[in-house]
Amino acid sequence: MSEQTRNILEWLSGAPLRIVIVLVAAWISYSIGHRAIDRAVNKLATADLIPGPGFAKRQAERARTTGSVLNSILKAVVWIIAIGMILGEFGFNLGPVIASAGVIGVAIGLGAQTLVRDILSGIFMLIEDQYGVGDSISVLDVEGVVERVGLRVTTVRDGQGTLWYLRNGEILKVGNQSQSG
């Protein structure tokens, strides 16, 4: 084997191989986590935890929304860690980046207060089961049927067919005509 071939093989078995291993491990980790979340959500969506009419559909919708959020969090965490490891392989010193993350986090937190408020309101709205897809609600100056419930935004279609996007942080009072007391 020539010296040049040996150098190429030595280089390929270094950083490029470790980068490929990191990418494969991230993909496998995400796939396993995604599958586990989907299985748990499907099991939760089909279980009849609260007996009674209409609760099963509502529970299934809440489970799917929660599963979507968990999958998004999993994806972000896995790929942020993978990108950090890959940057480390390229020789970037990640210590200052990680140390400054706190300062950047505070700056982003101050700039994104409404986003954080919307997401926190969405989480509590889901936990408290205030409304769900298919419910007829009155919120702000909009009356209609909920088409989609997300952590940040709820979409409601009114009687004239207009689709309203309501930020969860702005919803202070909700009237739900679909829930029986």
N, C-alpha and C positions, 0 to 999 in steps of 0.2 A: 504494500500500500504506500502510495507516495505521500510526501510530507503535506502537500496541498490538500489531498483527500482527507488525511487525518485531521488537519486543522478545520476543515469544513464539518466533518463529523463531530469534532469536539465542540465547535460553535453551536451546531444544531442540537446537541445534547445539553446545552446550557440554557440560556434564557428562552429561546424559542420553544423548546420542549416544555419548560415550566409554564410558559404562557398558555400553551395548548392544554396542559393539564389543568390549569386554573379555569380556563373556559369550559372544558368538559365537566369539571367538578361543579362549577356554577350551574351549568345546564342540567346536570343530573340532580343537584340539590333542589333547583327550582321545580323540576318535573316531579320529583318525589313529594315535595311540599304541596305543590298544586294538586296532585292526585289525592293526597291525604285530606286537604281542605275540601275538595269536591266530594269525596266520600262522606266526610263528616256532615257537610251541608246537605247532601242528599238524604242521609239518614235522619237528620234533624227535620228536614222539610217533609218527609213522609211519616214521621212519628206523630201520633195524635196526643200531644202533651196537654192540650186544653180541650176536653170534650165539649161538643156543642156545634150548632150550625154555623158555618162560615169561618170558623177559627182555623181550620186546616189550610185553606187557601191563603189566608192572611199570614199564618205561620210559615208556610212555604216561601212566600214572597220576602218576608223578613229574613229567613235563612239564606236565600239567594243573594240578597243585598249584602248581608254580613259576609258571605263567602266571597263576593266580589271585592269587598274592602280588604279582607284578609289576603286574597291573592295579590292585590296591588301592593300591599305592604311587603309581602314575601318577595315579590319581584324586585321592588326597590332595594330592600336590604341585601338580597343575594348579589345583585349586579353592582351595587355600590362597593361592597366588599371585594368583589372580583376585580373591578376597575382599580381599586386601591392596591390590590396585590399585583396587578399587571404594571401599574405605574412604578411600584417598587422594583419590579424586574428591570425596568428601563433606567433605574438609577435615581429616580426622584426621591428626595428625602421627604417622607410623609409626616415626620414629627411636627414641623412647623404648621403644616396644613391641618393636622388633627388638633394642635394647640389653638390655632386661630378659629377653629370651627365654633367654639363657644362664643367668641365675639361676633362672628358672622351670624350665628344663630340668633343672638340678641337683636342684631340689626334687622335681620329678615323678620323676626317676630314682631318688632315694632312696625315694620312696613307692611306686614301681612296680618294685622290684627283682625280685619274683617274676614279674611280667609279662615283663620283659626276659629273665630267666633262661629262662622257658618258650619265648619266641620264639627265642632263641639256640640252645637245645637242639633246637628243631624244625628250625631251619636245618641244624644239623650232622647231625641224624637223617636229613633228606632227602638231604644231600650224601653221607653214608656209606651210604645205602640199607640201613639197619638192618632196616626192615620196610616193607611197603606194604599197600594195600587188598587184602583177600582172604587175607592171610597168617594162619596160626595161630600165636599167640604166647602166651607166659607173661610177664607183667609185674606187678610188685608181688605182690598175692595174687589176680590175675585171670588166667584162662586163657580164650581165646576167639579169635574171628576179627575182624581189623581191618576196620571198616566205613568209616572216614574218617580221613584223616591231614591234620592242619592244622599251621600253624606253632606254635600255642599248645596245642592239645588234640588228642589221639588218641582216637577212639571205638572200643571193643571190645565185641562181643556175646559173652557167655559161653554155656555149654552150656544153661543154664536159660532163656535168652532175655533176660536183663538186659543193658541197654546201659550200659556204663561209660564215663565221660568222664575220661580220664587226662591231667593236665597234663604236658606234655613235660619241664618242669623237675624234676618229681618222679620221673621214670623214670630210675633209676640202673642197672638191670640188666634186660635183655630176653633171653628165650629165643625163638628163631624156629624153629618146627618145619617151616616151609615152604621155607626156604632149604637147598639142598643144598651141601655143602662141597666 
